[in-house]
Amino acid sequence: MTLEQTDQLLADWRKKIDFVSQNLIDLTSFPTYQRLTGVSGFPKVKLKGITEGLESDPLGASEDFNGEIQPLIERVKATLEQLVQQQAQIRDNFEIAHAQLKKLLELHATAEAAFAESTEKVTDHSTLQTPLASDQLKRVTLS
């Protein structure tokens, strides 16, 4: 999975969480919900008759939310936090890898220069190992 794909997944999760959060906010702003639950200055409605069991939560939303939706939201948040941490680790590891690649390229350049110098000074070249050509090195680093 690439860094861009991880970023896209994080963005998608954030949009979904924002959408669910907005739906919950919208639900609580409905006058009917406010009247039934007794918020925003409305007296709490005490239902009688066959709905008497619903007095404390007339819509049954608290049980569904607390039992099903809230745990899902918490799992999504935990997953997002893990992905953000992984993304930071990947970025750190990329920085380390780039720094090591830079050092290796500098070392290679030094080896090439030393080899060129040694070919001028040494008359028997048969024992010297030729360093990788630049195009070979590029292929190795891009693999």
C-alpha positions in Angstrom: 0.0 0.0 0.0 1.5 3.3 -1.0 1.5 6.5 1.0 -1.0 8.1 -1.3 -3.4 5.2 -0.9 -3.1 5.4 2.9 -3.8 9.1 2.7 -6.8 8.5 0.6 -8.2 5.8 3.0 -7.7 8.2 5.9 -9.5 11.0 4.0 -12.4 8.6 3.2 -12.7 7.5 6.9 -12.7 11.1 8.0 -15.5 11.9 5.6 -17.6 8.9 6.8 -17.0 9.9 10.5 -18.0 13.5 9.7 -21.1 12.3 7.9 -22.2 10.1 10.8 -21.5 12.9 13.3 -23.5 15.3 11.3 -26.4 12.9 11.2 -26.4 12.6 14.9 -26.3 16.4 15.3 -29.2 16.7 12.9 -31.2 14.1 14.8 -30.8 15.9 18.1 -31.8 19.2 16.5 -35.2 17.9 15.4 -37.9 19.5 17.5 -39.7 16.2 17.9 -36.6 14.6 19.3 -36.0 17.5 21.6 -39.6 17.4 22.9 -39.5 13.7 23.5 -36.2 13.8 25.3 -36.9 17.0 27.2 -34.1 19.2 25.9 -33.9 22.8 24.7 -36.4 24.0 27.3 -39.1 21.4 26.4 -40.5 19.4 29.3 -39.7 15.7 29.0 -42.6 13.8 27.6 -44.0 11.0 29.7 -45.6 8.5 27.5 -48.5 6.4 28.8 -50.3 3.3 27.7 -48.6 0.7 25.4 -45.6 3.0 25.0 -45.1 3.4 28.8 -41.8 1.3 28.6 -40.4 4.0 26.4 -40.5 6.9 28.9 -36.8 7.2 29.4 -35.8 6.8 25.8 -38.9 7.3 23.6 -37.2 6.6 20.3 -35.0 3.8 21.6 -32.0 5.6 20.2 -29.9 5.5 23.3 -29.7 1.7 23.4 -29.0 1.5 19.6 -26.4 4.3 19.8 -24.6 3.1 22.9 -24.8 -0.6 22.0 -24.1 -0.6 18.3 -23.1 2.8 16.9 -20.8 4.2 19.6 -18.5 1.1 19.6 -18.3 1.3 15.8 -17.3 4.9 16.0 -14.7 4.1 18.6 -13.3 1.3 16.5 -13.1 3.7 13.5 -11.3 6.3 15.5 -8.8 3.8 16.8 -8.2 2.5 13.3 -7.7 6.1 12.0 -5.2 6.8 14.8 -3.3 3.6 14.0 -3.2 4.6 10.3 -2.0 8.1 11.2 0.8 6.6 13.3 1.7 4.1 10.5 1.7 7.0 8.0 4.2 8.9 10.2 6.4 5.9 10.6 6.4 5.3 6.8 7.4 8.9 6.2 10.2 8.6 8.8 11.4 5.4 7.2 11.3 7.0 3.7 13.5 9.9 5.0 16.0 7.4 6.5 16.0 5.4 3.3 16.6 8.5 1.2 19.5 9.6 3.5 21.0 6.1 3.2 20.6 6.1 -0.5 22.4 9.5 -0.7 25.3 8.2 1.4 25.5 5.1 -0.8 25.6 7.2 -4.0 28.3 9.4 -2.5 30.3 6.2 -1.5 29.8 4.9 -5.0 31.1 8.2 -6.5 34.1 8.0 -4.2 34.8 4.4 -5.2 34.6 5.3 -8.9 37.0 8.1 -8.4 39.4 5.9 -6.4 39.1 3.2 -9.1 39.9 5.8 -11.9 42.9 7.0 -9.9 44.1 3.5 -9.3 44.0 2.6 -13.0 46.3 5.5 -13.6 48.8 4.3 -10.9 48.5 0.5 -11.2 50.0 -1.1 -14.3 48.4 -4.5 -13.8 44.6 -4.0 -13.8 43.6 -7.6 -13.9 43.2 -7.8 -10.1 41.0 -4.7 -9.7 37.2 -5.1 -9.6 35.3 -2.6 -11.8 32.6 -0.7 -9.9 29.0 -0.8 -11.2 28.3 1.5 -14.1 26.0 4.4 -13.3 23.2 3.0 -15.4 23.5 -0.4 -13.5 23.5 1.4 -10.2 20.3 3.3 -11.2 18.6 0.0 -12.1 19.6 -1.5 -8.8 18.3 1.5 -6.8 15.0 1.7 -8.7 14.3 -2.0 -8.1 
